[in-house]
Amino acid sequence: MTENARIVIDPEICHGAPCVRGLRYPVTMILELLASGMSHGEILADYADLEEEDLRACLHYAARISDVKTLSMITS
């Protein structure tokens, strides 16, 4: 399974938020855990469904998203 295949965007899962392998673990949650200082080992111990490759896929996804050249302001 490639890193890109590990991140799933499906309107039926978590309202279309990017998730890890459709397991209902949003990428943002994984990134927040990493940003809080949790190690990969701690995350994997707390979430048995996750694999090391899933964490790397989240980081890779975040890196690709941050490479966006332009952002549009959305107003309500």
N, C-alpha and C positions, 0 to 999 in steps of 0.2 A: 504494500500500500504506500503510495507516495504521500508526501506531506500535504499536498493540495487536496488529496482525496480524504484526508483525515478531518478537514474542516468542511462542515456541511451547512448549507443555507437552505432551509426548507420551511415554508410558511406554516406547516403543521407542527413544527418543533420549535418551542420557545419563541413563538410569534415571528419566526423568520430570522432571529438573531443567529449569527455564526456560532455553531456548536461543534464540539469534538465528536466525530464519528456518529452523530445523531443521538448521543447518549444524554442529551439535555444538560450538558456542562457547557455553558456559554464561554466563548473565548475570553470575553471580558472578565469573567470570574477567575479564570486561570491566570490571566495577566495581573489581576489585582492581588491574587495570592503571591505571585512571584514578586510583585512590587512591594508587598508588605514585608518581604524578607524571608519568606518560607523557602526552604531548599526544595529541590526536585524530589529528594527522598521523603521529605515531610509531606509533600502534596500527594505523592504516590501512596504513602502509608495511609493517609486520610481518605483517599478516593481510590479504592481497589480496582475500579473499572478502567482507570487511566493507565497509560503506558508512557514510558520515557519519550517515545516518538511523538506522542500527543502533545507533550509540553513543548518540544522543539517545533512542532507544526504551528502551535499558537504563537510562538515567538516569530517564526518565519512569516506568518500571516500578518502580524502586527507590523513587522518591518516593511512588508509590501504595501500595506495600507498607509503607512506614514510617508511613503514615497510619492503620494499623490501630489501633483504639481499645482492644482488649483482647488480651492474650496469655495462653495457657494453658500451665502447666508440664506437661511430659511427663516422666514418670518411668518408669524401666525396672525 
